[in-house]
Amino acid sequence: MSAANTRLSQRLQQLRQAGRKALIPYITAGDPAPEHSVGLMHALVRGGADVIELGVPFSDPMADGPVIQLACERALAHHTGLWKVLDMVAEFRRQDSQTPVVLMGYLNPVETRGLKAFAERAQAAGVDGVLLVDLAVEEADTYLPTLRAHGLDCIFLIAPTSPAERIAAIAREASGYLYYVSLKGVTGAASLDVASVSAKLAEIRQHSSLPLVVGFGIRDAASAKAVGAVSDGVIVGSALVSEIEKNQQNPSALPAILQEKLHSLRLALDSLAA
């Protein structure tokens, strides 16, 4: 399904028209502690974020590697639940009404609180999209109508092993952007092969005109530029969350650290501008 006229789709369309690449950072809400999350989100925007992916802490984040698993543990130790995450988005919106925010997480917290209640509160808080890692496209019709009715774009992961028929099914249901997982395995893995990423993106483009962004394996300016050259944008998560982990005892330093790290990726992507 083509993207609706949402804040997220508008931002990505503006980037495409300008020949620029999307930079989408990920952090886990509540890490290193809940009172720092909104400040870190603003720092990411200052560093050049076009969209923010905000992770909803979960006790069994099966798609995530050790770095983000530990971030979830730190956040959950501070009792960062789904409603608290939505409160963070609402607070962020008091100063920033423009930057799209996508929640990335798992079905369990949504189902525990109720899909309709979640969708209503997410819309009210100013959430723009939802990526539920364990929501299979085959089950999408149970969830997507409610999410879409509340203005939420629905984002899906496509893996290197996804066959053509599954890519086509995802393309029919997705909106906002398509998230291509560049590596087999969990987040934070290594061995990024840009040639194979490029080949798979060409296959995906046969099924969808949605922006194609690539995550897993984006660590620094060089990897961002290499992947940005063959995609519509990049997602960087573990590299930022690692900085949070290293500096968790000095959280006041984190906004500047994340802003600087993201700015280096922003410059690298902007060097590709058409």
Buried (B, 14 or more C-beta within 10 A) or exposed (E): BEBBEBBBBBBBEEBBEEEBBBBBBBBBBBBBBBEBBBBBBBBBBBBBBBBBBBBBBBEEBEBBBEBBBBBBBBBBEBEBBBEBBBBBBBBBBEEBEEBBBBBBBBBBBBEEBEBEEBBBBBBEBBBBBBBBBBBEBEEBEEBBEBBBEBBBBBBBBBBBEBEEEBBBBBBEBBBBBBBBBBBEBBBBBEEBEBEEBBEBBEEBBEBBEBBBBBBBBBBEBEBBBBBBEBBBBBBBBBBBBBBBBEBBEEBEEBBEBBBEBBBBBBEBBBEBEE
